[in-house]
């Protein structure tokens, strides 16, 4: 199967999943609960994950899957010969509250390298796609990351963990960005934040997220010309492409300066303690 055929199948699955999400929202046919007492999940998350799992199993029966609801075991990251990485609804809180920043995210990695990404936003009517080495698109049109070169005019996206006790250490990063950059945005969907970097709506994005949150969006941003990496080296055993802690994705000219700014904020936090 060619990479293009693989991408077409993934895009078709994402669009079908998007229709299911829209129908659930329109009819309010879902209930919700909280994982670990803090992370919201709806019936629709599980139903969409089931649909995607079934379709991927039919098309690629020998390939592994890592997904937020039905296959969350991250041990698959340590030996990822061929791995589909799925978030059925990225932005579940937005979905449950009637907001529009909601996406289906489907990424594919081989030998620890991300090669394919599809992010479909059913309430925004936008579908982002990318293939390694072949560029990135939104609704079939080529996209390109920002060429912003100075922190002062940079619009930066980020997010925050569900656990409230994990948020205070991130406040110094937030204040550093608000002090030295144009402004900050928190839209509630890591996949769409990365796509916003890919098409130049955001100049940068930083956050620590799970693999299913970022895999597809990272490919799309990279193929659109963004610089991708981490604020700190990752642990051994997990390929860098699949490691989601301290992600930094930005215009190439901003990457070093913003990374330095965020690391300095971390250092000041440690000094305060």
Secondary structure as GFF3:
##gff-version 3
##sequence-region A 1 273
A	DSSP	alpha_helix	3	27	.	.	.	ID=ss1
A	DSSP	beta_strand	32	35	.	.	.	ID=ss2
A	DSSP	beta_strand	39	42	.	.	.	ID=ss3
A	DSSP	alpha_helix	43	59	.	.	.	ID=ss4
A	DSSP	beta_strand	64	67	.	.	.	ID=ss5
A	DSSP	three_ten_helix	74	79	.	.	.	ID=ss6
A	DSSP	beta_strand	82	90	.	.	.	ID=ss7
A	DSSP	alpha_helix	92	97	.	.	.	ID=ss8
A	DSSP	beta_strand	103	110	.	.	.	ID=ss9
A	DSSP	beta_strand	113	121	.	.	.	ID=ss10
A	DSSP	beta_strand	126	131	.	.	.	ID=ss11
A	DSSP	beta_strand	135	138	.	.	.	ID=ss12
A	DSSP	beta_strand	141	142	.	.	.	ID=ss13
A	DSSP	three_ten_helix	151	153	.	.	.	ID=ss14
A	DSSP	beta_strand	155	157	.	.	.	ID=ss15
A	DSSP	three_ten_helix	164	166	.	.	.	ID=ss16
A	DSSP	three_ten_helix	168	170	.	.	.	ID=ss17
A	DSSP	alpha_helix	171	180	.	.	.	ID=ss18
A	DSSP	beta_strand	183	185	.	.	.	ID=ss19
A	DSSP	alpha_helix	190	198	.	.	.	ID=ss20
A	DSSP	beta_strand	204	207	.	.	.	ID=ss21
A	DSSP	alpha_helix	211	223	.	.	.	ID=ss22
A	DSSP	beta_strand	227	230	.	.	.	ID=ss23
A	DSSP	three_ten_helix	240	242	.	.	.	ID=ss24
A	DSSP	beta_strand	247	250	.	.	.	ID=ss25
A	DSSP	alpha_helix	255	272	.	.	.	ID=ss26
###
